[in-house]
Amino acid sequence: MNTMGPEYNTGIAVLDEQHQQLFRLTNQAQTLLKDQNMLYKFDELKEILDGIRSYTLSHFVEEETFMKNAAYDKLDEHLALHQKFLDNLTRIDEEASRVSLGTQDSILRELLDYLTEWLQRHILMIDKEMVKEIEAAG
């Protein structure tokens, strides 16, 4: 299970609370992938994907507003990363719409791997660095 330890905290409470939601959704995907007793996982997979889409729509707006208000000099670069996340989410969502018993675990694995990488690379490194740079700029 992925837990949001203190190393993931950016120091911006609203962003940290929203990041915790992504950890919860990642854990749901991991639990679903490991569940060998559930034959057909489509409904739960769709629920997780819908939760991630809802999360990104609210969180990205919040984070982007924070960066714009702070006149963050790497805003465009950060926005491009958010767009890439949304593009990948759309691609995985399209794969999930064609899910079968034989492909559901591979789609879940792909989603889980992508979310885990995002948590480790984007939140742990990029978001934390962004907040640090904004605070340093005063």
Accessible surface in RSA format (square Angstrom, percent):
REM  Atomic radii and reference values for relative SASA: ProtOr
REM  Chains: A
REM  Algorithm: Lee & Richards
REM  Probe-radius: 1.40
REM  Slices: 20
REM RES _ NUM      All-atoms   Total-Side   Main-Chain    Non-polar    All polar
REM                ABS   REL    ABS   REL    ABS   REL    ABS   REL    ABS   REL
RES MET A   1   136.37  70.6  83.79  55.5  52.59 125.2  80.97  68.8  55.40  73.4
RES ASN A   2    34.77  24.0  30.74  29.7   4.04   9.7   4.34  10.4  30.44  29.4
RES THR A   3   104.44  74.3  91.22  92.5  13.22  31.5  65.88  88.5  38.56  58.3
RES MET A   4    33.52  17.4   5.30   3.5  28.22  67.2   5.40   4.6  28.12  37.3
RES GLY A   5    15.55  19.2   0.00   N/A  15.55  19.2  15.37  42.2   0.18   0.4
RES PRO A   6   112.22  81.8 101.17  92.2  11.06  40.2 102.81  84.9   9.42  58.5
RES GLU A   7    89.85  51.6  81.02  61.3   8.83  21.0  50.74  98.1  39.11  31.9
RES TYR A   8    19.92   9.3  19.92  11.3   0.00   0.0   4.23   3.2  15.69  19.3
RES ASN A   9    67.43  46.5  59.55  57.5   7.88  19.0  15.47  37.2  51.96  50.2
RES THR A  10    13.73   9.8   0.00   0.0  13.73  32.7   2.15   2.9  11.58  17.5
RES GLY A  11    62.91  77.6   0.00   N/A  62.91  77.6  34.72  95.3  28.19  63.1
RES ILE A  12    37.42  21.3  35.50  26.4   1.92   4.6  37.42  26.9   0.00   0.0
RES ALA A  13    69.44  63.8  57.86  89.3  11.58  26.3  63.92  90.0   5.51  14.6
RES VAL A  14    62.27  41.0  58.66  53.1   3.61   8.7  59.95  52.1   2.32   6.3
RES LEU A  15     0.39   0.2   0.39   0.3   0.00   0.0   0.39   0.3   0.00   0.0
RES ASP A  16    14.70  10.3  14.70  14.6   0.00   0.0   8.91  21.0   5.79   5.8
RES GLU A  17   110.01  63.2 104.93  79.4   5.08  12.1  38.58  74.6  71.43  58.3
RES GLN A  18    35.21  19.7  32.08  23.4   3.12   7.4  20.41  43.5  14.79  11.2
RES HIS A  19     0.16   0.1   0.16   0.1   0.00   0.0   0.00   0.0   0.16   0.2
RES GLN A  20    75.48  42.2  74.86  54.7   0.62   1.5   8.73  18.6  66.75  50.6
RES GLN A  21    61.97  34.7  61.97  45.3   0.00   0.0  20.28  43.2  41.69  31.6
RES LEU A  22     0.00   0.0   0.00   0.0   0.00   0.0   0.00   0.0   0.00   0.0
RES PHE A  23     8.44   4.2   8.44   5.2   0.00   0.0   8.44   5.1   0.00   0.0
RES ARG A  24   126.55  53.1 123.74  63.1   2.81   6.7  68.39  93.5  58.17  35.3
RES LEU A  25     7.10   4.0   7.10   5.1   0.00   0.0   7.10   5.0   0.00   0.0
RES THR A  26     0.00   0.0   0.00   0.0   0.00   0.0   0.00   0.0   0.00   0.0
RES ASN A  27    30.46  21.0  30.22  29.2   0.24   0.6  11.69  28.1  18.78  18.1
RES GLN A  28    77.76  43.5  71.08  52.0   6.68  15.9  33.14  70.5  44.62  33.8
RES ALA A  29     0.00   0.0   0.00   0.0   0.00   0.0   0.00   0.0   0.00   0.0
RES GLN A  30    30.52  17.1  30.52  22.3   0.00   0.0   0.84   1.8  29.68  22.5
RES THR A  31    72.19  51.3  68.80  69.8   3.39   8.1  64.71  86.9   7.47  11.3
RES LEU A  32    11.61   6.5   8.82   6.3   2.79   7.0  11.27   7.9   0.34   0.9
RES LEU A  33    18.26  10.2  16.41  11.7   1.85   4.6  16.41  11.5   1.85   5.0
RES LYS A  34   130.29  63.6 114.01  70.0  16.27  38.7  79.05  71.2  51.24  54.6
RES ASP A  35    45.42  31.8  36.34  36.2   9.08  21.5  15.47  36.4  29.95  29.9
RES GLN A  36   146.60  82.0 114.44  83.6  32.16  76.6  59.96 127.6  86.64  65.7
RES ASN A  37   149.74 103.3 116.60 112.7  33.14  79.8  33.08  79.6 116.66 112.8
RES MET A  38    61.16  31.7  48.90  32.4  12.25  29.2  55.23  47.0   5.93   7.9
RES LEU A  39   133.67  74.4 123.32  88.2  10.36  26.0 127.84  89.8   5.83  15.7
RES TYR A  40   113.33  52.9  99.67  56.7  13.66  35.5  74.95  56.3  38.38  47.3
RES LYS A  41     4.45   2.2   4.44   2.7   0.02   0.0   2.81   2.5   1.64   1.7
RES PHE A  42    49.18  24.6  49.18  30.5   0.00   0.0  49.18  29.8   0.00   0.0
RES ASP A  43   102.03  71.5  94.50  94.1   7.53  17.8  28.63  67.4  73.40  73.2
RES GLU A  44    64.75  37.2  64.00  48.4   0.75   1.8  29.51  57.1  35.24  28.8
RES LEU A  45     0.09   0.1   0.09   0.1   0.00   0.0   0.09   0.1   0.00   0.0
RES LYS A  46    74.32  36.3  74.30  45.6   0.02   0.0  53.16  47.9  21.15  22.5
RES GLU A  47   112.38  64.5 103.83  78.6   8.55  20.4  38.95  75.3  73.44  60.0
RES ILE A  48     3.79   2.2   3.41   2.5   0.38   0.9   3.79   2.7   0.00   0.0
RES LEU A  49     2.08   1.2   0.86   0.6   1.22   3.1   1.06   0.7   1.02   2.7
RES ASP A  50    76.00  53.2  69.17  68.8   6.83  16.1  29.25  68.8  46.75  46.6
RES GLY A  51    20.19  24.9   0.00   N/A  20.19  24.9  18.24  50.0   1.95   4.4
RES ILE A  52     0.00   0.0   0.00   0.0   0.00   0.0   0.00   0.0   0.00   0.0
RES ARG A  53    70.60  29.6  70.60  36.0   0.00   0.0  42.16  57.6  28.44  17.2
RES SER A  54    71.28  60.2  63.81  85.2   7.46  17.2  29.75  63.4  41.52  58.2
RES TYR A  55    11.10   5.2   3.82   2.2   7.27  18.9   9.61   7.2   1.49   1.8
RES THR A  56     0.25   0.2   0.00   0.0   0.25   0.6   0.17   0.2   0.08   0.1
RES LEU A  57   108.25  60.3 102.98  73.7   5.27  13.2 105.13  73.8   3.12   8.4
RES SER A  58    64.65  54.6  53.50  71.4  11.15  25.7  47.89 102.0  16.75  23.5
RES HIS A  59     3.00   1.6   3.00   2.1   0.00   0.0   0.68   0.7   2.32   2.7
RES PHE A  60     9.27   4.6   9.27   5.7   0.00   0.0   9.27   5.6   0.00   0.0
RES VAL A  61    95.09  62.6  93.40  84.6   1.68   4.1  95.09  82.6   0.00   0.0
RES GLU A  62    70.10  40.2  66.58  50.4   3.52   8.4   4.44   8.6  65.66  53.6
RES GLU A  63     0.05   0.0   0.05   0.0   0.00   0.0   0.00   0.0   0.05   0.0
RES GLU A  64    32.22  18.5  32.22  24.4   0.00   0.0   2.21   4.3  30.01  24.5
RES THR A  65    64.59  45.9  63.65  64.5   0.94   2.2  46.20  62.1  18.39  27.8
RES PHE A  66    50.84  25.4  44.77  27.7   6.07  15.8  49.73  30.2   1.11   3.2
RES MET A  67     0.00   0.0   0.00   0.0   0.00   0.0   0.00   0.0   0.00   0.0
RES LYS A  68   117.66  57.4  99.25  60.9  18.41  43.8  53.18  47.9  64.48  68.7
RES ASN A  69   125.02  86.2  87.41  84.5  37.61  90.6  31.17  75.0  93.85  90.7
RES ALA A  70    40.63  37.4  10.22  15.8  30.41  69.2  21.79  30.7  18.85  49.9
RES ALA A  71    87.43  80.4  59.15  91.3  28.28  64.3  69.69  98.1  17.74  47.0
RES TYR A  72    21.48  10.0  10.38   5.9  11.09  28.9   6.53   4.9  14.95  18.4
RES ASP A  73   127.92  89.6  87.74  87.3  40.18  95.0  48.25 113.5  79.68  79.5
RES LYS A  74    84.10  41.0  80.99  49.7   3.11   7.4  49.24  44.3  34.86  37.1
RES LEU A  75    33.22  18.5  32.65  23.4   0.57   1.4  32.65  22.9   0.57   1.5
RES ASP A  76   114.00  79.9 106.32 105.8   7.67  18.1  39.09  92.0  74.90  74.7
RES GLU A  77   111.30  63.9 101.55  76.8   9.75  23.2  42.66  82.5  68.64  56.0
RES HIS A  78     4.10   2.2   2.97   2.1   1.12   2.9   2.07   2.1   2.03   2.4
RES LEU A  79    50.98  28.4  46.93  33.6   4.06  10.2  47.25  33.2   3.74  10.1
RES ALA A  80    61.10  56.2  48.81  75.3  12.29  28.0  56.24  79.2   4.86  12.9
RES LEU A  81    41.69  23.2  40.99  29.3   0.70   1.8  41.46  29.1   0.23   0.6
RES HIS A  82     2.39   1.3   2.39   1.7   0.00   0.0   2.27   2.3   0.12   0.1
RES GLN A  83    94.61  52.9  93.50  68.3   1.12   2.7  40.43  86.1  54.18  41.1
RES LYS A  84   123.03  60.0 119.62  73.4   3.41   8.1  66.75  60.1  56.28  60.0
RES PHE A  85     0.92   0.5   0.92   0.6   0.00   0.0   0.92   0.6   0.00   0.0
RES LEU A  86    37.47  20.9  37.19  26.6   0.28   0.7  37.47  26.3   0.00   0.0
RES ASP A  87    78.60  55.1  71.62  71.3   6.98  16.5  27.84  65.5  50.75  50.6
RES ASN A  88    26.92  18.6  26.82  25.9   0.10   0.2   0.40   1.0  26.52  25.6
RES LEU A  89     3.30   1.8   2.92   2.1   0.38   0.9   3.30   2.3   0.00   0.0
RES THR A  90    57.11  40.6  57.11  57.9   0.00   0.0  44.45  59.7  12.67  19.2
RES ARG A  91    98.14  41.2  96.04  49.0   2.10   5.0  63.58  86.9  34.56  20.9
RES ILE A  92     0.35   0.2   0.35   0.3   0.00   0.0   0.35   0.2   0.00   0.0
RES ASP A  93    27.45  19.2  24.69  24.6   2.76   6.5   5.64  13.3  21.80  21.7
RES GLU A  94    93.08  53.4  90.88  68.8   2.20   5.2  30.97  59.9  62.11  50.7
RES GLU A  95    46.58  26.7  43.37  32.8   3.21   7.6  22.53  43.6  24.05  19.6
RES ALA A  96     0.25   0.2   0.25   0.4   0.00   0.0   0.25   0.4   0.00   0.0
RES SER A  97    81.26  68.7  49.11  65.5  32.15  74.1  41.13  87.6  40.13  56.2
RES ARG A  98   169.26  71.1 142.72  72.8  26.54  63.2  77.55 106.0  91.71  55.6
RES VAL A  99    20.08  13.2   2.41   2.2  17.67  42.6   2.42   2.1  17.66  47.9
RES SER A 100    51.78  43.8  47.45  63.3   4.33  10.0  42.97  91.5   8.81  12.3
RES LEU A 101    96.21  53.6  77.04  55.1  19.17  48.2  77.25  54.3  18.96  51.0
RES GLY A 102    72.88  89.9   0.00   N/A  72.88  89.9  38.73 106.3  34.15  76.5
RES THR A 103    57.56  40.9  57.39  58.2   0.17   0.4  57.10  76.7   0.46   0.7
RES GLN A 104     8.74   4.9   8.74   6.4   0.00   0.0   0.62   1.3   8.12   6.2
RES ASP A 105    56.34  39.5  55.10  54.8   1.25   2.9  26.11  61.4  30.24  30.2
RES SER A 106    69.69  58.9  57.27  76.4  12.42  28.6  51.46 109.6  18.23  25.5
RES ILE A 107    10.51   6.0  10.05   7.5   0.46   1.1  10.51   7.6   0.00   0.0
RES LEU A 108     0.00   0.0   0.00   0.0   0.00   0.0   0.00   0.0   0.00   0.0
RES ARG A 109   113.60  47.7 113.60  57.9   0.00   0.0  42.31  57.8  71.29  43.2
RES GLU A 110    53.14  30.5  46.86  35.5   6.28  15.0  33.78  65.3  19.36  15.8
RES LEU A 111     0.75   0.4   0.75   0.5   0.00   0.0   0.75   0.5   0.00   0.0
RES LEU A 112     9.06   5.0   9.06   6.5   0.00   0.0   9.06   6.4   0.00   0.0
RES ASP A 113    74.06  51.9  67.04  66.7   7.01  16.6  29.36  69.1  44.69  44.6
RES TYR A 114    32.39  15.1  28.87  16.4   3.52   9.2  30.53  22.9   1.86   2.3
RES LEU A 115     0.68   0.4   0.68   0.5   0.00   0.0   0.68   0.5   0.00   0.0
RES THR A 116    34.17  24.3  34.17  34.6   0.00   0.0  30.22  40.6   3.95   6.0
RES GLU A 117    78.14  44.9  74.73  56.5   3.41   8.1  37.54  72.6  40.60  33.1
RES TRP A 118     5.37   2.2   5.37   2.6   0.00   0.0   3.11   1.7   2.26   3.7
RES LEU A 119     2.21   1.2   2.21   1.6   0.00   0.0   2.21   1.6   0.00   0.0
RES GLN A 120    91.53  51.2  89.40  65.3   2.13   5.1  21.66  46.1  69.88  53.0
RES ARG A 121    70.35  29.5  68.47  34.9   1.88   4.5  48.86  66.8  21.49  13.0
RES HIS A 122     1.91   1.0   1.91   1.3   0.00   0.0   1.77   1.8   0.13   0.2
RES ILE A 123     0.63   0.4   0.63   0.5   0.00   0.0   0.63   0.5   0.00   0.0
RES LEU A 124    56.32  31.4  49.15  35.2   7.17  18.0  49.15  34.5   7.17  19.3
RES MET A 125   115.08  59.6 106.27  70.3   8.81  21.0  77.22  65.7  37.85  50.2
RES ILE A 126    48.29  27.5  44.20  32.9   4.08   9.8  47.26  34.0   1.02   2.8
RES ASP A 127     0.28   0.2   0.28   0.3   0.00   0.0   0.00   0.0   0.28   0.3
RES LYS A 128    66.76  32.6  61.62  37.8   5.15  12.3  32.70  29.4  34.07  36.3
RES GLU A 129    73.01  41.9  71.13  53.8   1.88   4.5  32.98  63.8  40.03  32.7
RES MET A 130     0.02   0.0   0.02   0.0   0.00   0.0   0.02   0.0   0.00   0.0
RES VAL A 131     2.21   1.5   2.21   2.0   0.00   0.0   2.21   1.9   0.00   0.0
RES LYS A 132   130.09  63.5 127.07  78.0   3.03   7.2  77.64  69.9  52.46  55.9
RES GLU A 133    47.23  27.1  38.83  29.4   8.40  20.0  31.53  61.0  15.70  12.8
RES ILE A 134    21.68  12.3  16.27  12.1   5.41  13.0  18.60  13.4   3.08   8.4
RES GLU A 135   108.29  62.2  85.62  64.8  22.68  54.0  42.34  81.9  65.95  53.8
RES ALA A 136    90.86  83.5  48.47  74.8  42.40  96.4  60.78  85.6  30.08  79.7
RES ALA A 137    92.37  84.9  48.62  75.0  43.75  99.5  60.73  85.5  31.65  83.8
RES GLY A 138    99.75 123.0   0.00   N/A  99.75 123.0  52.82 144.9  46.94 105.1
END  Absolute sums over single chains surface
CHAIN  1 A     7406.8       6237.5       1169.3       4198.0       3208.8
END  Absolute sums over all chains
TOTAL          7406.8       6237.5       1169.3       4198.0       3208.8
